[in-house]
Amino acid sequence: MIIAVDGPAASGKGTIARALAAHYGLPCLDTGLLYRAVGVQVLRAGGDPENEADALAACDFPGTLLADRELRTEMAGAAASRVSAIPAVREALVARQRAFAAQPGGAVLDGRDIGTVIVPHASAKLYVQASPAVRARRRHDELARAGHEVDVGQIEADIRARDLRDSTRATAPLKPADDAALLDTSDLDIDAAVDRAISLVEAQLGIGRKASS
Ligand code: C5P
């Protein structure tokens, strides 16, 4: 069983993907980390994240980079959003994502184009969203817990800029797959969002409990 979870930054898709993976006993891949690794690698090499040659060279990043805490910073997210708009970079990362999805038993993958491009044949697809203000507040609280004090208005502006870049790029733009179930987490806490996600997945699989609207 392959579950695709897509959505914008700080929508809750990562938390939901990990919870679904735990619930169904599946491995989980946060595909945003791959783009973040490319972005950080470009910056460390002194390159430009919007330059195709610089970004392509960085696709060959060492596996250990995926565990680097710097990948979690807003700077890495912004660099990821830039390199990810380059079609050749997306192409360079496709095989790795499809191989992960194809492992025996299946997998959960979260990102922006999982249900539309990476595994359009996924058994279940969710598109997780939340309002920019709610997402900015969540990201702010997350950063505050990690000891970083950042202005929430600035975070919301960054989130809106990243949404715009991700949803208007020519290749694999951020958008729900036609057959994805939409899940708005703006007014849901984590437990309620995960519960709803499981119901939506099971409704798509045609098993278990029914999704309530
Ligand atoms: O999900 P996360 O915020 O870590 O993703 C960072 C950036 O990587 C996104 O803003 C997006 O531009 C890019 N990305 C993508 N396709 C994916 C996952 C992430 O373009 N499947």
Boltz pocket constraint, residues with backbone or C-beta under 6 A from the ligand:
constraints:
  - pocket:
      binder: B
      contacts: [[A, 7], [A, 9], [A, 10], [A, 31], [A, 32], [A, 33], [A, 35], [A, 36], [A, 76], [A, 77], [A, 80], [A, 81], [A, 82], [A, 84], [A, 85], [A, 110], [A, 111], [A, 112], [A, 113], [A, 114], [A, 162], [A, 166], [A, 172]]
      max_distance: 6.0
